[in-house]
Amino acid sequence: MYRTLLADASFHELLLAFDRDLAARTRAGRCPRCGGVLHAAPFWRKPRGVPAGLDEGHAQRFSFCCAARECRKRKTPSSLRFLGAKVYAGVMVVVVSAMRQGGKPTRQLAALLGVSRRTIARWRDWWRAALTASSFWRVAAAAFMPPVDEAALPGALLERFTSTVADQMLGLLRFLLPITGGRAVQVF
């Protein structure tokens, strides 16, 4: 059911539009270190797990750096498309992890979606260990009642967001926004 989002170009276009909005808000601000003007300093990614035929804008990670020569502090806004430094698109990480949690054998998933078994295992470890041990999770998880079953992440989290499959995915990606940009990326 969530797998259809992986091939839905309009869903990926929507994520890009949201990321452009987040980038515009970041650029409208000032340098967090010196208060200087922020200049565009995007970097290119080679995201895996996105539909073929998307324009090159989907491979661009928005980022900014201070215009002051003595500062040059980088500021990378949060993203709905990228989960930290992961090579795969955020949607792919969530979908594959949820499918694996649902009982699909790792070998079958790896063959079906072209993701290595080791990568799937790392993603599962991230959901179960790194995320749940983070200060972000300790604060954010308190908003859910009854508590989210951490052993069933990310599927248990997707279920908390209601409506269509696309809305559930957007809800989860928005939930993760605080840990997808800038220094917060270190959580990944």
Buried (B, 14 or more C-beta within 10 A) or exposed (E): EBBEBBEBEEBBBBBBEBBBEBBEEBBEEEBBEBEBEBEEBBEEBEBBBBBEEBEEEBBBBBBBBBEBEEBBBBBBBBBBBBBBEBEBBBBBBBBBBBBBBEEBEBEEBBEEBEBEBEBBEBBBEBBBEEBBEBEBBEEBBEEEEEEBEBEBBBBBBBBEBEEEBBEBBBBBBEBBBBBBBBEBBEBB
